[in-house]
């Protein structure tokens, strides 16, 4: 299924059922009085986040979601049945906006989280509710209320603990392949990755963590150049950045600087995020020649360098263990702040 991270949908809750006008008709109770039952409430539209869905592709085709209306009330004080709710499943990490105002309504960040985005109309009251001492045979009932209707914009931002960022063809897809069970398309040309890839890294006796391969950035990405803003938003929620740099390139330090500046131009707050550097393609002779100078420049930027070859696997395990250690530190710091 193709990756889609935005969709506009229309949701309509069910209308409430009408109350009933009815009078008791029994052989030995000629004046039994009103017995019209209430209408049932309309169904709600509920959006649920689930890890079983990874894209909003379905919602780019199926845009209308309607819950069932409530049943009308009946005689003998029988209430109508409530309308069936409509459940809409979206990936974890989906934000829900009011399409008209742009207001963020909900942010679904955990598996199983549910929100009611449109409430069903109330059921109308039957004529049994309107009997009084002066009007013992009311011939009126309350109509059911209308269900809410909204146009919503869904926006998916990947929830990954480690975000891989780098220029096209730096080897991010190869690294996520080496580190996890994810199998992104990998080839020897720029912009191989046209969609984000999410992988789960499993290490012995360590908690697993998620890693997102964000499509390659270029200079001016924060203004929409290249794949630009389409995927920069996916780095916002990552706990830790891993800059992946092609160490065999003509100017690895310049490449690192370009990517870092694009992130900060997109959101200056990202400067506070923990970051490490994977100096990739160490299996190539040019990379070994560039390593010392690159490590010095990255160190001046306050960044720790891990030399690796995603292709051969050299240094990958050591890098993953270092990432796990840093993630443990960030989790402890987060818990300390919350406490």
C-alpha positions in Angstrom: 0.0 0.0 0.0 1.3 3.5 -0.9 2.3 5.8 2.0 -0.1 8.7 2.4 0.3 11.1 5.3 -2.5 13.6 4.8 -6.2 13.2 4.1 -9.4 15.2 4.2 -12.5 13.4 5.4 -16.1 14.2 6.2 -17.7 12.7 9.3 -21.5 12.7 10.0 -22.9 11.4 13.2 -26.4 9.8 13.2 -29.5 11.7 13.8 -31.6 10.9 16.9 -34.8 8.9 16.4 -38.1 10.7 16.8 -40.3 10.3 19.9 -43.5 8.4 19.4 -47.1 9.6 19.8 -49.1 6.6 21.1 -51.9 5.8 23.5 -52.5 2.7 25.6 -55.2 0.6 24.0 -56.3 -2.3 26.3 -59.8 -3.8 26.6 -60.2 -3.2 30.3 -58.3 0.2 30.4 -60.1 2.5 28.1 -58.3 5.5 29.5 -54.8 4.1 29.7 -53.1 7.3 28.7 -50.1 8.2 26.5 -47.4 5.5 26.1 -45.2 6.8 23.3 -41.5 5.8 23.8 -38.4 7.9 23.3 -36.3 7.8 20.1 -32.8 6.3 20.3 -29.7 8.5 20.1 -27.8 8.7 16.9 -24.5 6.9 16.5 -21.2 8.7 17.1 -18.2 8.8 14.8 -15.1 7.6 16.6 -11.5 7.8 15.4 -9.1 5.2 16.9 -5.4 5.1 16.6 -3.8 1.7 15.9 -0.4 0.3 15.2 -2.0 -2.0 12.7 -2.4 0.8 10.2 0.7 2.7 8.9 -0.8 5.1 6.3 -3.8 7.3 5.6 -4.1 5.8 2.0 -7.5 4.3 2.6 -8.9 7.7 3.7 -7.7 9.4 0.5 -10.2 7.2 -1.4 -12.9 6.7 1.2 -13.6 10.2 2.5 -17.2 10.0 3.9 -17.9 8.3 7.3 -21.5 8.2 8.6 -22.8 6.7 11.7 -26.3 5.1 11.9 -29.4 7.1 13.0 -31.3 6.1 16.1 -34.6 4.2 15.7 -37.9 6.0 16.4 -39.8 5.4 19.6 -42.7 3.0 19.7 -45.9 2.5 21.7 -46.1 0.7 25.0 -43.2 3.0 26.1 -40.7 1.2 23.9 -37.6 3.3 23.4 -35.9 3.2 20.0 -32.6 1.5 19.6 -29.4 3.7 19.6 -27.7 4.1 16.3 -24.5 2.1 15.6 -21.3 4.1 16.1 -18.9 4.4 13.1 -15.3 3.5 14.0 -12.5 5.0 11.8 -9.0 3.6 12.3 -5.9 5.7 11.7 -2.2 5.2 12.4 -0.7 6.1 15.7 0.8 9.6 15.3 -2.2 11.1 13.5 -3.2 14.7 14.2 -6.8 15.7 13.6 -7.6 19.3 12.5 -10.8 21.2 11.8 -10.4 21.7 8.1 -12.3 25.0 8.1 -10.4 26.7 10.9 -7.1 24.8 10.9 -7.5 24.2 14.7 -5.7 21.1 16.1 -8.5 19.1 17.8 -6.8 15.9 18.8 -3.4 14.3 18.7 -3.4 10.5 18.8 -0.1 9.2 20.1 -0.8 5.8 21.6 -2.2 2.5 20.3 -5.9 2.1 21.1 -6.5 5.8 21.8 -10.0 6.9 20.8 -11.8 10.2 20.4 -15.4 11.0 19.5 -15.1 13.5 16.6 -18.9 13.8 15.9 -21.6 13.1 18.4 -25.0 11.6 17.5 -28.2 13.5 17.9 -30.3 13.0 21.0 -33.3 10.9 20.8 -36.7 12.7 20.9 -39.0 12.3 23.8 -42.3 10.4 23.3 -45.6 11.8 24.2 -45.6 10.0 27.6 -43.2 12.7 28.8 -45.7 15.5 28.0 -48.7 14.4 30.0 -49.9 16.9 32.6 -52.9 17.3 34.9 -54.4 19.6 32.3 -53.3 17.7 29.2 -53.6 14.0 30.0 -53.7 13.0 26.3 -50.8 15.0 24.6 -50.7 14.5 20.9 -47.1 15.7 20.5 -43.7 14.1 20.7 -40.2 15.5 20.3 -38.3 15.0 17.1 -34.8 13.6 17.2 -31.8 15.9 17.3 -29.4 16.2 14.3 -26.0 14.5 14.5 -22.9 16.6 14.3 -21.2 17.0 10.9 -17.6 18.1 10.3 -14.9 18.2 7.7 -11.6 17.1 9.2 -8.0 17.1 8.0 -5.9 14.1 9.1 -2.1 14.5 9.2 0.3 11.7 10.1 3.6 12.4 11.8 5.6 9.3 12.4 6.3 8.4 16.0 9.9 7.2 16.0 12.5 7.3 18.7 15.4 7.7 16.3 15.1 9.8 13.1 17.6 9.2 10.3 18.3 12.4 8.4 20.8 13.0 5.6 21.2 14.0 2.0 20.0 11.8 -0.8 22.0 8.6 -1.3 23.7 8.9 2.1 22.8 5.4 3.0 19.8 5.8 5.3 17.8 3.1 3.7 20.7 0.7 3.8 21.3 1.5 7.5 17.6 0.9 8.5 17.8 -2.4 6.5 20.9 -3.5 8.4 19.5 -2.4 11.7 15.9 -3.8 11.5 13.5 -6.0 9.7 12.4 -3.1 7.5 13.0 -3.6 3.8 12.9 -0.3 2.0 13.7 0.0 -1.7 17.5 0.6 -2.0 19.3 1.6 -5.2 22.4 3.6 -6.3 20.8 6.9 -7.3 19.5 9.9 -5.4 16.0 10.1 -4.0 15.7 6.3 -3.8 13.4 6.8 -0.8 10.2 8.6 -1.7 8.3 7.6 1.4 9.4 7.4 5.1 10.3 3.9 6.3 9.8 2.8 9.9 11.8 -0.1 11.4 12.0 -1.7 14.9 15.5 -2.3 16.2 15.8 -5.4 18.4 18.9 -5.8 20.6 19.8 -8.5 23.1 18.7 -7.6 26.6 17.8 -4.1 25.6 14.4 -2.5 25.0 13.5 -2.3 21.3 13.3 1.1 19.7 11.8 2.5 16.5 13.9 4.1 13.8 12.5 6.2 10.9 14.3 6.7 7.6 13.2 10.2 6.4 13.6 10.8 2.7 16.7 12.8 1.7 16.9 16.5 2.3 18.6 19.1 0.1 19.6 22.7 0.5 16.4 24.8 0.7 14.3 21.8 2.0 12.7 24.0 4.7 11.3 26.1 1.8 10.0 23.1 -0.1 13.0 22.2 -2.3 13.4 18.6 -3.2 11.0 16.5 -1.1 11.2 19.4 1.4 8.3 20.0 3.7 6.5 16.8 2.6 8.6 14.8 5.0 10.5 17.3 7.3 7.4 17.2 9.6 8.2 13.5 10.3 11.3 14.5 12.3 9.4 16.6 14.8 8.5 13.8 17.2 11.8 11.9 17.2 13.7 11.7 20.5 17.1 11.6 18.8 18.5 12.5 15.4 21.0 10.4 13.7 22.7 12.3 10.9 23.8 9.9 8.2 26.6 11.2 6.1 28.3 9.8 3.0 31.9 9.8 4.2 33.2 9.1 0.7 31.7 12.2 -0.8 33.5 15.4 -1.9 32.6 17.4 1.2 31.2 15.3 4.0 31.5 18.1 6.6 29.6 20.4 4.2 26.9 17.8 3.7 26.5 17.5 7.5 26.3 21.3 7.8 23.6 21.5 5.1 21.4 18.9 6.7 21.7 20.4 10.2 21.0 23.9 9.0 17.9 22.7 7.1 16.5 21.1 10.3 17.1 24.2 12.3 15.6 26.5 9.6 12.5 24.3 9.7 12.2 24.5 13.5 14.8 26.2 15.7 13.7 24.1 18.7 15.2 21.0 17.1 18.6 22.4 18.1 17.8 21.1 21.6 17.3 17.6 20.4 20.0 14.9 21.1 21.9 14.2 17.9 24.6 11.7 16.8 26.4 11.2 13.5 26.8 8.0 11.4 29.7 8.4 9.1 28.7 5.9 6.4 30.4 4.0 3.6 33.6 3.3 5.5 34.1 0.3 3.2 35.2 2.8 0.5 38.8 4.1 0.4 37.8 7.7 0.1 35.8 7.4 3.3 38.8 6.2 5.3 40.8 9.2 4.0 38.1 11.7 5.1 37.4 10.2 8.5 39.9 12.1 10.7 39.1 15.6 9.3 35.3 14.9 9.4 35.4 13.7 13.0 37.2 16.9 14.0 34.7 19.2 12.3 31.7 17.3 13.7 33.3 17.5 17.1 33.5 21.2 16.8 29.8 21.2 16.2 29.3 19.2 19.4 28.4 16.0 17.6 29.7 12.5 18.3 30.8 10.5 15.2 30.3 6.7 14.7 32.1 5.4 11.6 30.1 2.6 9.9 29.5 0.7 6.7 25.7 0.0 6.4 26.6 -2.2 3.4 29.2 -4.5 5.1 27.8 -4.1 8.6 31.0 -2.7 10.0 30.4 -0.6 13.2 26.6 -0.9 12.9 26.1 -3.0 16.1 28.3 -0.6 18.1 26.2 2.3 16.7 22.9 0.7 17.7 24.1 0.0 21.2 25.2 3.7 21.5 21.8 4.8 20.3 20.1 2.5 22.9 22.3 4.1 25.6 21.4 7.6 24.6 17.7 6.8 24.4 17.9 5.3 27.9 19.3 8.7 29.1 16.7 10.7 27.3 13.9 8.5 28.8 15.4 9.0 32.3 15.6 12.8 31.8 12.0 12.9 30.6 10.8 10.9 33.6 12.8 13.3 35.9 11.1 16.3 34.3 7.7 14.8 34.6 8.3 13.8 38.3 
